[in-house]
């Protein structure tokens, strides 16, 4: 019996990650960059090692397609990210327009799951 029989739910985990990031943004006010330790993501993903390591890029690729208020490219919440495997951290850069829209109470727009394979 394999211990790796489950298939990760990338969309659920990306939504969980975006919720975490938006909470950090709302707590900080104006936040343009955030670096997170991978152990915090490991906890966020309920100690799912595969999702925190080999599947993390795919999860973030979905998360960086969330927009705030409008689907215009400059309103993408995550403008860029970098995973630093050597230091077990990931840095997210946020779109200033998306952060401002989020602070104004505009809604998150999730990517369409039908557009992904």
KOLGU-4560 file (N, C-alpha, C; in nm, 3 decimals, padded with zeros to 5 digits):
<recs>
<n_xx: 00.085 n_yy: -00.118 n_zz: 00.000 ca_xx: 00.000 ca_yy: 00.000 ca_zz: 00.000 c_xx: 00.089 c_yy: 00.124 c_zz: 00.000 mol: A seq: 1 type: UNK>
<n_xx: 00.059 n_yy: 00.216 n_zz: -00.088 ca_xx: 00.136 ca_yy: 00.339 ca_zz: -00.101 c_xx: 00.086 c_yy: 00.444 c_zz: -00.002 mol: A seq: 2 type: UNK>
<n_xx: 00.181 n_yy: 00.519 n_zz: 00.052 ca_xx: 00.146 ca_yy: 00.630 ca_zz: 00.140 c_xx: 00.122 c_yy: 00.758 c_zz: 00.060 mol: A seq: 3 type: UNK>
<n_xx: 00.140 n_yy: 00.751 n_zz: -00.072 ca_xx: 00.127 ca_yy: 00.867 ca_zz: -00.158 c_xx: 00.013 c_yy: 00.849 c_zz: -00.257 mol: A seq: 4 type: UNK>
<n_xx: -00.094 n_yy: 00.786 n_zz: -00.213 ca_xx: -00.204 ca_yy: 00.752 ca_zz: -00.301 c_xx: -00.300 c_yy: 00.868 c_zz: -00.327 mol: A seq: 5 type: UNK>
<n_xx: -00.297 n_yy: 00.972 n_zz: -00.243 ca_xx: -00.392 ca_yy: 01.080 ca_zz: -00.262 c_xx: -00.344 c_yy: 01.176 c_zz: -00.371 mol: A seq: 6 type: UNK>
<n_xx: -00.439 n_yy: 01.238 n_zz: -00.435 ca_xx: -00.409 ca_yy: 01.340 ca_zz: -00.536 c_xx: -00.434 c_yy: 01.475 c_zz: -00.471 mol: A seq: 7 type: UNK>
<n_xx: -00.336 n_yy: 01.564 n_zz: -00.473 ca_xx: -00.355 ca_yy: 01.694 ca_zz: -00.407 c_xx: -00.460 c_yy: 01.777 c_zz: -00.479 mol: A seq: 8 type: UNK>
<n_xx: -00.531 n_yy: 01.856 n_zz: -00.403 ca_xx: -00.629 ca_yy: 01.945 ca_zz: -00.459 c_xx: -00.563 c_yy: 02.082 c_zz: -00.474 mol: A seq: 9 type: UNK>
<n_xx: -00.502 n_yy: 02.104 n_zz: -00.590 ca_xx: -00.426 ca_yy: 02.225 ca_zz: -00.613 c_xx: -00.511 c_yy: 02.351 c_zz: -00.595 mol: A seq: 10 type: UNK>
<n_xx: -00.635 n_yy: 02.347 n_zz: -00.641 ca_xx: -00.720 ca_yy: 02.466 ca_zz: -00.632 c_xx: -00.757 c_yy: 02.497 c_zz: -00.487 mol: A seq: 11 type: UNK>
<n_xx: -00.786 n_yy: 02.395 n_zz: -00.409 ca_xx: -00.816 ca_yy: 02.417 ca_zz: -00.268 c_xx: -00.694 c_yy: 02.474 c_zz: -00.196 mol: A seq: 12 type: UNK>
<n_xx: -00.578 n_yy: 02.416 n_zz: -00.222 ca_xx: -00.456 ca_yy: 02.463 ca_zz: -00.155 c_xx: -00.417 c_yy: 02.603 c_zz: -00.202 mol: A seq: 13 type: UNK>
<n_xx: -00.437 n_yy: 02.633 n_zz: -00.329 ca_xx: -00.406 ca_yy: 02.769 ca_zz: -00.377 c_xx: -00.501 c_yy: 02.870 c_zz: -00.312 mol: A seq: 14 type: UNK>
<n_xx: -00.629 n_yy: 02.833 n_zz: -00.298 ca_xx: -00.725 ca_yy: 02.921 ca_zz: -00.231 c_xx: -00.687 c_yy: 02.941 c_zz: -00.084 mol: A seq: 15 type: UNK>
<n_xx: -00.642 n_yy: 02.835 n_zz: -00.020 ca_xx: -00.597 ca_yy: 02.844 ca_zz: 00.119 c_xx: -00.476 c_yy: 02.939 c_zz: 00.129 mol: A seq: 16 type: UNK>
<n_xx: -00.382 n_yy: 02.924 n_zz: 00.036 ca_xx: -00.264 ca_yy: 03.010 ca_zz: 00.035 c_xx: -00.302 c_yy: 03.156 c_zz: 00.011 mol: A seq: 17 type: UNK>
<n_xx: -00.389 n_yy: 03.181 n_zz: -00.084 ca_xx: -00.432 ca_yy: 03.318 ca_zz: -00.113 c_xx: -00.504 c_yy: 03.379 c_zz: 00.007 mol: A seq: 18 type: UNK>
<n_xx: -00.585 n_yy: 03.300 n_zz: 00.075 ca_xx: -00.650 ca_yy: 03.348 ca_zz: 00.197 c_xx: -00.549 c_yy: 03.388 c_zz: 00.302 mol: A seq: 19 type: UNK>
<n_xx: -00.446 n_yy: 03.307 n_zz: 00.319 ca_xx: -00.337 ca_yy: 03.337 ca_zz: 00.412 c_xx: -00.268 c_yy: 03.468 c_zz: 00.374 mol: A seq: 20 type: UNK>
<n_xx: -00.237 n_yy: 03.482 n_zz: 00.245 ca_xx: -00.167 ca_yy: 03.602 ca_zz: 00.197 c_xx: -00.254 c_yy: 03.727 c_zz: 00.213 mol: A seq: 21 type: UNK>
<n_xx: -00.382 n_yy: 03.717 n_zz: 00.180 ca_xx: -00.469 ca_yy: 03.834 ca_zz: 00.193 c_xx: -00.486 c_yy: 03.875 c_zz: 00.340 mol: A seq: 22 type: UNK>
<n_xx: -00.488 n_yy: 03.778 n_zz: 00.430 ca_xx: -00.493 ca_yy: 03.812 ca_zz: 00.573 c_xx: -00.368 c_yy: 03.887 c_zz: 00.615 mol: A seq: 23 type: UNK>
<n_xx: -00.252 n_yy: 03.843 n_zz: 00.566 ca_xx: -00.126 ca_yy: 03.912 ca_zz: 00.597 c_xx: -00.127 c_yy: 04.055 c_zz: 00.542 mol: A seq: 24 type: UNK>
<n_xx: -00.178 n_yy: 04.070 n_zz: 00.421 ca_xx: -00.186 ca_yy: 04.203 ca_zz: 00.359 c_xx: -00.278 c_yy: 04.293 c_zz: 00.441 mol: A seq: 25 type: UNK>
<n_xx: -00.394 n_yy: 04.242 n_zz: 00.479 ca_xx: -00.490 ca_yy: 04.323 ca_zz: 00.555 c_xx: -00.437 c_yy: 04.358 c_zz: 00.693 mol: A seq: 26 type: UNK>
<n_xx: -00.360 n_yy: 04.270 n_zz: 00.754 ca_xx: -00.301 ca_yy: 04.298 ca_zz: 00.884 c_xx: -00.193 c_yy: 04.405 c_zz: 00.874 mol: A seq: 27 type: UNK>
<n_xx: -00.116 n_yy: 04.401 n_zz: 00.766 ca_xx: -00.002 ca_yy: 04.492 ca_zz: 00.751 c_xx: -00.041 c_yy: 04.627 c_zz: 00.690 mol: A seq: 28 type: UNK>
<n_xx: -00.154 n_yy: 04.634 n_zz: 00.625 ca_xx: -00.192 ca_yy: 04.757 ca_zz: 00.555 c_xx: -00.132 c_yy: 04.756 c_zz: 00.416 mol: A seq: 29 type: UNK>
<n_xx: -00.033 n_yy: 04.838 n_zz: 00.392 ca_xx: 00.036 ca_yy: 04.841 ca_zz: 00.263 c_xx: 00.150 c_yy: 04.741 c_zz: 00.267 mol: A seq: 30 type: UNK>
<n_xx: 00.137 n_yy: 04.637 n_zz: 00.189 ca_xx: 00.240 ca_yy: 04.533 ca_zz: 00.185 c_xx: 00.271 c_yy: 04.502 c_zz: 00.040 mol: A seq: 31 type: UNK>
<n_xx: 00.397 n_yy: 04.519 n_zz: 00.001 ca_xx: 00.434 ca_yy: 04.495 ca_zz: -00.138 c_xx: 00.510 c_yy: 04.363 c_zz: -00.154 mol: A seq: 32 type: UNK>
<n_xx: 00.564 n_yy: 04.311 n_zz: -00.044 ca_xx: 00.642 ca_yy: 04.188 ca_zz: -00.050 c_xx: 00.628 c_yy: 04.113 c_zz: 00.082 mol: A seq: 33 type: UNK>
<n_xx: 00.626 n_yy: 03.981 n_zz: 00.073 ca_xx: 00.617 ca_yy: 03.898 ca_zz: 00.192 c_xx: 00.700 c_yy: 03.773 c_zz: 00.171 mol: A seq: 34 type: UNK>
<n_xx: 00.788 n_yy: 03.744 n_zz: 00.266 ca_xx: 00.867 ca_yy: 03.622 ca_zz: 00.263 c_xx: 00.815 c_yy: 03.530 c_zz: 00.372 mol: A seq: 35 type: UNK>
<n_xx: 00.786 n_yy: 03.407 n_zz: 00.333 ca_xx: 00.729 ca_yy: 03.308 ca_zz: 00.425 c_xx: 00.822 c_yy: 03.188 c_zz: 00.432 mol: A seq: 36 type: UNK>
<n_xx: 00.841 n_yy: 03.138 n_zz: 00.551 ca_xx: 00.917 ca_yy: 03.016 ca_zz: 00.572 c_xx: 00.833 c_yy: 02.898 c_zz: 00.525 mol: A seq: 37 type: UNK>
<n_xx: 00.894 n_yy: 02.803 n_zz: 00.458 ca_xx: 00.820 ca_yy: 02.687 ca_zz: 00.408 c_xx: 00.756 c_yy: 02.605 c_zz: 00.520 mol: A seq: 38 type: UNK>
<n_xx: 00.810 n_yy: 02.612 n_zz: 00.641 ca_xx: 00.747 ca_yy: 02.539 ca_zz: 00.752 c_xx: 00.610 c_yy: 02.597 c_zz: 00.785 mol: A seq: 39 type: UNK>
<n_xx: 00.592 n_yy: 02.729 n_zz: 00.760 ca_xx: 00.460 ca_yy: 02.790 ca_zz: 00.780 c_xx: 00.362 c_yy: 02.743 c_zz: 00.673 mol: A seq: 40 type: UNK>
<n_xx: 00.410 n_yy: 02.727 n_zz: 00.552 ca_xx: 00.326 ca_yy: 02.674 ca_zz: 00.445 c_xx: 00.294 c_yy: 02.527 c_zz: 00.471 mol: A seq: 41 type: UNK>
<n_xx: 00.392 n_yy: 02.454 n_zz: 00.523 ca_xx: 00.371 ca_yy: 02.314 ca_zz: 00.561 c_xx: 00.258 c_yy: 02.304 c_zz: 00.664 mol: A seq: 42 type: UNK>
<n_xx: 00.256 n_yy: 02.393 n_zz: 00.761 ca_xx: 00.148 ca_yy: 02.396 ca_zz: 00.861 c_xx: 00.016 c_yy: 02.438 c_zz: 00.797 mol: A seq: 43 type: UNK>
<n_xx: 00.021 n_yy: 02.537 n_zz: 00.711 ca_xx: -00.099 ca_yy: 02.585 ca_zz: 00.641 c_xx: -00.162 c_yy: 02.474 c_zz: 00.559 mol: A seq: 44 type: UNK>
<n_xx: -00.079 n_yy: 02.389 n_zz: 00.498 ca_xx: -00.127 ca_yy: 02.279 ca_zz: 00.415 c_xx: -00.145 c_yy: 02.149 c_zz: 00.495 mol: A seq: 45 type: UNK>
<n_xx: -00.166 n_yy: 02.161 n_zz: 00.625 ca_xx: -00.192 ca_yy: 02.046 ca_zz: 00.713 c_xx: -00.085 c_yy: 01.939 c_zz: 00.704 mol: A seq: 46 type: UNK>
<n_xx: 00.040 n_yy: 01.982 n_zz: 00.709 ca_xx: 00.157 ca_yy: 01.893 ca_zz: 00.709 c_xx: 00.162 c_yy: 01.801 c_zz: 00.586 mol: A seq: 47 type: UNK>
<n_xx: 00.116 n_yy: 01.850 n_zz: 00.473 ca_xx: 00.124 ca_yy: 01.775 ca_zz: 00.347 c_xx: 00.259 c_yy: 01.806 c_zz: 00.283 mol: A seq: 48 type: UNK>
<n_xx: 00.354 n_yy: 01.714 n_zz: 00.300 ca_xx: 00.491 ca_yy: 01.736 ca_zz: 00.252 c_xx: 00.497 c_yy: 01.753 c_zz: 00.101 mol: A seq: 49 type: UNK>
<n_xx: 00.424 n_yy: 01.674 n_zz: 00.026 ca_xx: 00.426 ca_yy: 01.683 ca_zz: -00.120 c_xx: 00.379 c_yy: 01.821 c_zz: -00.167 mol: A seq: 50 type: UNK>
<n_xx: 00.274 n_yy: 01.873 n_zz: -00.104 ca_xx: 00.221 ca_yy: 02.004 ca_zz: -00.143 c_xx: 00.316 c_yy: 02.117 c_zz: -00.107 mol: A seq: 51 type: UNK>
<n_xx: 00.397 n_yy: 02.095 n_zz: -00.006 ca_xx: 00.491 ca_yy: 02.198 ca_zz: 00.038 c_xx: 00.622 c_yy: 02.191 c_zz: -00.039 mol: A seq: 52 type: UNK>
<n_xx: 00.646 n_yy: 02.082 n_zz: -00.108 ca_xx: 00.773 ca_yy: 02.066 ca_zz: -00.179 c_xx: 00.749 c_yy: 02.054 c_zz: -00.330 mol: A seq: 53 type: UNK>
<n_xx: 00.736 n_yy: 01.934 n_zz: -00.379 ca_xx: 00.730 ca_yy: 01.912 ca_zz: -00.524 c_xx: 00.606 c_yy: 01.971 c_zz: -00.590 mol: A seq: 54 type: UNK>
<n_xx: 00.495 n_yy: 01.986 n_zz: -00.521 ca_xx: 00.373 ca_yy: 02.040 ca_zz: -00.580 c_xx: 00.355 c_yy: 02.190 c_zz: -00.557 mol: A seq: 55 type: UNK>
<n_xx: 00.446 n_yy: 02.251 n_zz: -00.481 ca_xx: 00.428 ca_yy: 02.391 ca_zz: -00.443 c_xx: 00.424 c_yy: 02.483 c_zz: -00.564 mol: A seq: 56 type: UNK>
<n_xx: 00.510 n_yy: 02.462 n_zz: -00.660 ca_xx: 00.513 ca_yy: 02.548 ca_zz: -00.779 c_xx: 00.378 c_yy: 02.546 c_zz: -00.851 mol: A seq: 57 type: UNK>
<n_xx: 00.319 n_yy: 02.429 n_zz: -00.868 ca_xx: 00.188 ca_yy: 02.420 ca_zz: -00.933 c_xx: 00.080 c_yy: 02.490 c_zz: -00.855 mol: A seq: 58 type: UNK>
<n_xx: 00.085 n_yy: 02.479 n_zz: -00.724 ca_xx: -00.014 ca_yy: 02.545 ca_zz: -00.638 c_xx: -00.001 c_yy: 02.697 c_zz: -00.649 mol: A seq: 59 type: UNK>
<n_xx: 00.123 n_yy: 02.747 n_zz: -00.646 ca_xx: 00.145 ca_yy: 02.891 ca_zz: -00.657 c_xx: 00.110 c_yy: 02.941 c_zz: -00.797 mol: A seq: 60 type: UNK>
<n_xx: 00.132 n_yy: 02.858 n_zz: -00.898 ca_xx: 00.095 ca_yy: 02.898 ca_zz: -01.035 c_xx: -00.056 c_yy: 02.923 c_zz: -01.047 mol: A seq: 61 type: UNK>
<n_xx: -00.134 n_yy: 02.853 n_zz: -00.971 ca_xx: -00.279 ca_yy: 02.880 ca_zz: -00.968 c_xx: -00.305 c_yy: 03.004 c_zz: -00.882 mol: A seq: 62 type: UNK>
<n_xx: -00.241 n_yy: 03.011 n_zz: -00.767 ca_xx: -00.262 ca_yy: 03.124 ca_zz: -00.675 c_xx: -00.226 c_yy: 03.257 c_zz: -00.741 mol: A seq: 63 type: UNK>
<n_xx: -00.126 n_yy: 03.257 n_zz: -00.827 ca_xx: -00.088 ca_yy: 03.386 ca_zz: -00.886 c_xx: -00.181 c_yy: 03.429 c_zz: -01.000 mol: A seq: 64 type: UNK>
<n_xx: -00.289 n_yy: 03.357 n_zz: -01.018 ca_xx: -00.392 ca_yy: 03.397 ca_zz: -01.114 c_xx: -00.516 c_yy: 03.456 c_zz: -01.046 mol: A seq: 65 type: UNK>
<n_xx: -00.508 n_yy: 03.479 n_zz: -00.915 ca_xx: -00.615 ca_yy: 03.547 ca_zz: -00.844 c_xx: -00.604 c_yy: 03.697 c_zz: -00.871 mol: A seq: 66 type: UNK>
<n_xx: -00.718 n_yy: 03.760 n_zz: -00.893 ca_xx: -00.726 ca_yy: 03.904 ca_zz: -00.915 c_xx: -00.811 c_yy: 03.966 c_zz: -00.804 mol: A seq: 67 type: UNK>
<n_xx: -00.800 n_yy: 04.098 n_zz: -00.793 ca_xx: -00.882 ca_yy: 04.169 ca_zz: -00.695 c_xx: -00.969 c_yy: 04.271 c_zz: -00.770 mol: A seq: 68 type: UNK>
<n_xx: -01.099 n_yy: 04.256 n_zz: -00.758 ca_xx: -01.194 ca_yy: 04.352 ca_zz: -00.813 c_xx: -01.220 c_yy: 04.340 c_zz: -00.962 mol: A seq: 69 type: UNK>
<n_xx: -01.118 n_yy: 04.318 n_zz: -01.041 ca_xx: -01.129 ca_yy: 04.307 ca_zz: -01.186 c_xx: -01.025 c_yy: 04.208 c_zz: -01.237 mol: A seq: 70 type: UNK>
<n_xx: -01.049 n_yy: 04.152 n_zz: -01.352 ca_xx: -00.954 ca_yy: 04.054 ca_zz: -01.405 c_xx: -00.843 c_yy: 04.117 c_zz: -01.489 mol: A seq: 71 type: UNK>
<n_xx: -00.829 n_yy: 04.245 n_zz: -01.480 ca_xx: -00.723 ca_yy: 04.316 ca_zz: -01.551 c_xx: -00.587 c_yy: 04.270 c_zz: -01.496 mol: A seq: 72 type: UNK>
<n_xx: -00.487 n_yy: 04.253 n_zz: -01.582 ca_xx: -00.356 ca_yy: 04.201 ca_zz: -01.537 c_xx: -00.291 c_yy: 04.278 c_zz: -01.423 mol: A seq: 73 type: UNK>
<n_xx: -00.309 n_yy: 04.409 n_zz: -01.420 ca_xx: -00.245 ca_yy: 04.486 ca_zz: -01.313 c_xx: -00.312 c_yy: 04.467 c_zz: -01.177 mol: A seq: 74 type: UNK>
<n_xx: -00.425 n_yy: 04.395 n_zz: -01.175 ca_xx: -00.494 ca_yy: 04.365 ca_zz: -01.050 c_xx: -00.473 c_yy: 04.221 c_zz: -01.005 mol: A seq: 75 type: UNK>
<n_xx: -00.374 n_yy: 04.153 n_zz: -01.063 ca_xx: -00.337 ca_yy: 04.021 ca_zz: -01.011 c_xx: -00.275 c_yy: 04.041 c_zz: -00.874 mol: A seq: 76 type: UNK>
<n_xx: -00.320 n_yy: 03.965 n_zz: -00.777 ca_xx: -00.270 ca_yy: 03.983 ca_zz: -00.641 c_xx: -00.120 c_yy: 03.959 c_zz: -00.634 mol: A seq: 77 type: UNK>
<n_xx: -00.075 n_yy: 03.845 n_zz: -00.685 ca_xx: 00.068 ca_yy: 03.811 ca_zz: -00.680 c_xx: 00.129 c_yy: 03.853 c_zz: -00.814 mol: A seq: 78 type: UNK>
<n_xx: 00.218 n_yy: 03.951 n_zz: -00.809 ca_xx: 00.282 ca_yy: 03.995 ca_zz: -00.933 c_xx: 00.400 c_yy: 03.907 c_zz: -00.969 mol: A seq: 79 type: UNK>
<n_xx: 00.467 n_yy: 03.850 n_zz: -00.869 ca_xx: 00.576 ca_yy: 03.756 ca_zz: -00.892 c_xx: 00.606 c_yy: 03.682 c_zz: -00.762 mol: A seq: 80 type: UNK>
<n_xx: 00.680 n_yy: 03.574 n_zz: -00.775 ca_xx: 00.721 ca_yy: 03.498 ca_zz: -00.657 c_xx: 00.852 c_yy: 03.428 c_zz: -00.687 mol: A seq: 81 type: UNK>
<n_xx: 00.920 n_yy: 03.390 n_zz: -00.581 ca_xx: 01.046 ca_yy: 03.317 ca_zz: -00.594 c_xx: 01.055 c_yy: 03.218 c_zz: -00.480 mol: A seq: 82 type: UNK>
<n_xx: 01.078 n_yy: 03.092 n_zz: -00.514 ca_xx: 01.098 ca_yy: 02.988 ca_zz: -00.412 c_xx: 01.247 c_yy: 02.972 c_zz: -00.390 mol: A seq: 83 type: UNK>
<n_xx: 01.291 n_yy: 02.984 n_zz: -00.267 ca_xx: 01.431 ca_yy: 02.968 ca_zz: -00.230 c_xx: 01.446 c_yy: 02.835 c_zz: -00.157 mol: A seq: 84 type: UNK>
<n_xx: 01.470 n_yy: 02.730 n_zz: -00.232 ca_xx: 01.479 ca_yy: 02.596 ca_zz: -00.174 c_xx: 01.596 c_yy: 02.585 c_zz: -00.078 mol: A seq: 85 type: UNK>
<n_xx: 01.705 n_yy: 02.656 n_zz: -00.105 ca_xx: 01.822 ca_yy: 02.647 ca_zz: -00.019 c_xx: 01.799 c_yy: 02.704 c_zz: 00.120 mol: A seq: 86 type: UNK>
<n_xx: 01.710 n_yy: 02.803 n_zz: 00.130 ca_xx: 01.681 ca_yy: 02.862 ca_zz: 00.262 c_xx: 01.540 c_yy: 02.830 c_zz: 00.310 mol: A seq: 87 type: UNK>
<n_xx: 01.468 n_yy: 02.744 n_zz: 00.236 ca_xx: 01.332 ca_yy: 02.702 ca_zz: 00.274 c_xx: 01.237 c_yy: 02.819 c_zz: 00.294 mol: A seq: 88 type: UNK>
<n_xx: 01.238 n_yy: 02.909 n_zz: 00.196 ca_xx: 01.151 ca_yy: 03.027 ca_zz: 00.201 c_xx: 01.092 c_yy: 03.052 c_zz: 00.063 mol: A seq: 89 type: UNK>
<n_xx: 00.983 n_yy: 03.125 n_zz: 00.063 ca_xx: 00.923 ca_yy: 03.172 ca_zz: -00.062 c_xx: 00.888 c_yy: 03.319 c_zz: -00.043 mol: A seq: 90 type: UNK>
<n_xx: 00.920 n_yy: 03.399 n_zz: -00.144 ca_xx: 00.891 ca_yy: 03.542 ca_zz: -00.140 c_xx: 00.785 c_yy: 03.573 c_zz: -00.244 mol: A seq: 91 type: UNK>
<n_xx: 00.683 n_yy: 03.645 n_zz: -00.201 ca_xx: 00.575 ca_yy: 03.689 ca_zz: -00.288 c_xx: 00.584 c_yy: 03.840 c_zz: -00.304 mol: A seq: 92 type: UNK>
<n_xx: 00.571 n_yy: 03.888 n_zz: -00.426 ca_xx: 00.558 ca_yy: 04.031 ca_zz: -00.454 c_xx: 00.415 c_yy: 04.056 c_zz: -00.497 mol: A seq: 93 type: UNK>
<n_xx: 00.355 n_yy: 04.160 n_zz: -00.442 ca_xx: 00.215 ca_yy: 04.189 ca_zz: -00.467 c_xx: 00.199 c_yy: 04.312 c_zz: -00.556 mol: A seq: 94 type: UNK>
<n_xx: 00.096 n_yy: 04.308 n_zz: -00.637 ca_xx: 00.062 ca_yy: 04.422 ca_zz: -00.722 c_xx: 00.009 c_yy: 04.535 c_zz: -00.634 mol: A seq: 95 type: UNK>
<n_xx: 00.067 n_yy: 04.655 n_zz: -00.646 ca_xx: 00.018 ca_yy: 04.767 ca_zz: -00.564 c_xx: -00.130 c_yy: 04.797 c_zz: -00.589 mol: A seq: 96 type: UNK>
<n_xx: -00.175 n_yy: 04.788 n_zz: -00.713 ca_xx: -00.316 ca_yy: 04.816 ca_zz: -00.743 c_xx: -00.406 c_yy: 04.711 c_zz: -00.680 mol: A seq: 97 type: UNK>
<n_xx: -00.363 n_yy: 04.585 n_zz: -00.681 ca_xx: -00.443 ca_yy: 04.479 ca_zz: -00.620 c_xx: -00.449 c_yy: 04.495 c_zz: -00.468 mol: A seq: 98 type: UNK>
<n_xx: -00.336 n_yy: 04.532 n_zz: -00.408 ca_xx: -00.333 ca_yy: 04.553 ca_zz: -00.263 c_xx: -00.427 c_yy: 04.668 c_zz: -00.225 mol: A seq: 99 type: UNK>
<n_xx: -00.422 n_yy: 04.776 n_zz: -00.303 ca_xx: -00.510 ca_yy: 04.890 ca_zz: -00.276 c_xx: -00.656 c_yy: 04.850 c_zz: -00.291 mol: A seq: 100 type: UNK>
<n_xx: -00.688 n_yy: 04.775 n_zz: -00.396 ca_xx: -00.826 ca_yy: 04.730 ca_zz: -00.418 c_xx: -00.872 c_yy: 04.639 c_zz: -00.304 mol: A seq: 101 type: UNK>
<n_xx: -00.782 n_yy: 04.553 n_zz: -00.257 ca_xx: -00.814 ca_yy: 04.464 ca_zz: -00.145 c_xx: -00.842 c_yy: 04.546 c_zz: -00.020 mol: A seq: 102 type: UNK>
<n_xx: -00.760 n_yy: 04.648 n_zz: 00.005 ca_xx: -00.780 ca_yy: 04.735 ca_zz: 00.121 c_xx: -00.913 c_yy: 04.811 c_zz: 00.112 mol: A seq: 103 type: UNK>
<n_xx: -00.959 n_yy: 04.835 n_zz: -00.010 ca_xx: -01.086 ca_yy: 04.905 ca_zz: -00.030 c_xx: -01.205 c_yy: 04.811 c_zz: -00.022 mol: A seq: 104 type: UNK>
<n_xx: -01.178 n_yy: 04.683 n_zz: 00.005 ca_xx: -01.286 ca_yy: 04.587 ca_zz: 00.023 c_xx: -01.334 c_yy: 04.518 c_zz: -00.103 mol: A seq: 105 type: UNK>
<n_xx: -01.260 n_yy: 04.533 n_zz: -00.212 ca_xx: -01.300 ca_yy: 04.466 ca_zz: -00.335 c_xx: -01.274 c_yy: 04.315 c_zz: -00.322 mol: A seq: 106 type: UNK>
<n_xx: -01.353 n_yy: 04.239 n_zz: -00.393 ca_xx: -01.351 ca_yy: 04.093 ca_zz: -00.379 c_xx: -01.237 c_yy: 04.029 c_zz: -00.459 mol: A seq: 107 type: UNK>
<n_xx: -01.194 n_yy: 03.915 n_zz: -00.408 ca_xx: -01.099 ca_yy: 03.831 ca_zz: -00.482 c_xx: -01.173 c_yy: 03.759 c_zz: -00.593 mol: A seq: 108 type: UNK>
<n_xx: -01.108 n_yy: 03.748 n_zz: -00.706 ca_xx: -01.163 ca_yy: 03.672 ca_zz: -00.818 c_xx: -01.072 c_yy: 03.553 c_zz: -00.841 mol: A seq: 109 type: UNK>
<n_xx: -01.127 n_yy: 03.434 n_zz: -00.820 ca_xx: -01.048 ca_yy: 03.311 ca_zz: -00.835 c_xx: -01.036 c_yy: 03.276 c_zz: -00.983 mol: A seq: 110 type: UNK>
<n_xx: -00.927 n_yy: 03.208 n_zz: -01.020 ca_xx: -00.915 ca_yy: 03.161 ca_zz: -01.159 c_xx: -01.019 c_yy: 03.055 c_zz: -01.189 mol: A seq: 111 type: UNK>
<n_xx: -01.054 n_yy: 03.044 n_zz: -01.315 ca_xx: -01.152 ca_yy: 02.946 ca_zz: -01.360 c_xx: -01.088 c_yy: 02.808 c_zz: -01.365 mol: A seq: 112 type: UNK>
<n_xx: -01.135 n_yy: 02.717 n_zz: -01.282 ca_xx: -01.079 ca_yy: 02.583 ca_zz: -01.277 c_xx: -01.097 c_yy: 02.507 c_zz: -01.409 mol: A seq: 113 type: UNK>
<n_xx: -01.191 n_yy: 02.548 n_zz: -01.490 ca_xx: -01.214 ca_yy: 02.481 ca_zz: -01.618 c_xx: -01.106 c_yy: 02.513 c_zz: -01.721 mol: A seq: 114 type: UNK>
<n_xx: -01.022 n_yy: 02.612 n_zz: -01.693 ca_xx: -00.916 ca_yy: 02.650 ca_zz: -01.785 c_xx: -00.785 c_yy: 02.579 c_zz: -01.754 mol: A seq: 115 type: UNK>
<n_xx: -00.785 n_yy: 02.488 n_zz: -01.660 ca_xx: -00.663 ca_yy: 02.418 ca_zz: -01.619 c_xx: -00.682 c_yy: 02.269 c_zz: -01.645 mol: A seq: 116 type: UNK>
<n_xx: -00.569 n_yy: 02.203 n_zz: -01.671 ca_xx: -00.572 ca_yy: 02.057 ca_zz: -01.686 c_xx: -00.515 c_yy: 01.992 c_zz: -01.564 mol: A seq: 117 type: UNK>
</recs>
